[in-house]
Amino acid sequence: MTEIKGTKQYDLEERTFCFARDMIEFTTALPRTMSNMEIARQVIRSSGSVGANYIEANEALSKKDFAMRIKICRKEAKESKYWLRLVQIKEDSTEKRRQGLINEATELVKIFSSIVEKTK
C-alpha cells in the first residue's frame, strides 16, 4: 500500500499501478529458468491488465460496461495470483515478496468483487 505523508492512500488506480510495477520488479529477481521466464511474461501481462482495465472502467460509457471492466479486473487479479503460485523460487526473501504480491492480488479480487456486487 502506498503511503503519502503518513496516511494510507486508497486510490485504486494508483494501487493497481503499484501492483503492476511491483510485479515487474519481482520478476527481475527470479531465477532465469525457462519456465520462470514464460511465467514472468504472463504475470506481467495479467497484473498490468488489472490497472489498465480499471482505468477503462472509470471511462465506461454505461453501468453495464463499467461492471464488465471491473469483472475483467477481478479476473486478471485472480490470474496474477495463479501465475505467482507457479513461479519457482529458491530464496526466502523472494518467497516473502511473492507472498506479499499474492496477498495484494487477493485483496484486489475482494475489492473488485465488492464493486461488482454494489453495481447490481
SULZI-V824817 format. One record per backbone hydrogen bond with DSSP energy under -0.5 kcal/mol. NH is the residue of the N-H (numbers start at 1). CO is the residue of the C=O. E is the energy in kcal/mol with one decimal. If there is no record, write none. Layout:
BEGIN
NH_CO_E ; NH_CO_E
END
This chain:
BEGIN
4_7_-2.7 ; 7_4_-2.0 ; 9_2_-2.2 ; 10_8_-0.5 ; 12_10_-0.7 ; 15_11_-2.5 ; 16_12_-2.5 ; 17_13_-1.7 ; 18_14_-2.7 ; 19_15_-2.0 ; 20_16_-2.0 ; 21_17_-2.7 ; 22_18_-3.0 ; 23_19_-1.8 ; 24_20_-2.1 ; 25_21_-2.2 ; 26_22_-2.5 ; 27_23_-2.4 ; 28_24_-1.3 ; 29_25_-0.6 ; 29_26_-1.4 ; 30_27_-1.0 ; 33_31_-2.1 ; 37_33_-2.1 ; 38_34_-1.5 ; 39_35_-2.7 ; 40_36_-2.9 ; 41_37_-1.6 ; 42_38_-1.9 ; 43_39_-3.0 ; 44_40_-2.2 ; 45_41_-2.0 ; 46_42_-2.7 ; 47_43_-2.2 ; 48_44_-2.0 ; 49_45_-1.9 ; 50_46_-1.1 ; 51_47_-0.9 ; 52_48_-2.0 ; 53_49_-2.4 ; 54_50_-1.6 ; 55_51_-2.2 ; 56_52_-2.0 ; 57_53_-2.4 ; 58_54_-1.9 ; 59_55_-0.7 ; 59_56_-0.9 ; 60_57_-1.6 ; 66_62_-2.4 ; 67_63_-2.5 ; 68_64_-2.2 ; 69_65_-2.3 ; 70_66_-2.3 ; 71_67_-2.1 ; 72_68_-1.9 ; 73_69_-2.2 ; 74_70_-2.3 ; 75_71_-2.4 ; 76_72_-2.7 ; 77_73_-2.1 ; 78_74_-2.2 ; 79_75_-2.3 ; 80_76_-2.3 ; 81_77_-1.9 ; 82_78_-2.0 ; 83_79_-2.5 ; 84_80_-2.3 ; 85_81_-1.8 ; 86_82_-0.9 ; 86_83_-0.7 ; 87_83_-0.9 ; 87_84_-0.6 ; 89_87_-0.6 ; 95_91_-1.8 ; 96_92_-2.2 ; 97_93_-1.7 ; 98_94_-2.4 ; 99_95_-2.5 ; 100_96_-2.1 ; 101_97_-2.2 ; 102_98_-2.6 ; 103_99_-2.4 ; 104_100_-2.0 ; 105_101_-2.6 ; 106_102_-2.4 ; 107_103_-2.3 ; 108_104_-2.6 ; 109_105_-2.3 ; 110_106_-2.1 ; 111_107_-2.5 ; 112_108_-2.9 ; 113_109_-2.4 ; 114_110_-2.2 ; 115_111_-2.2 ; 116_112_-2.4 ; 117_113_-2.3 ; 118_114_-2.0 ; 119_115_-1.2 ; 119_116_-0.6 ; 120_116_-0.5 ; 120_117_-0.9
END
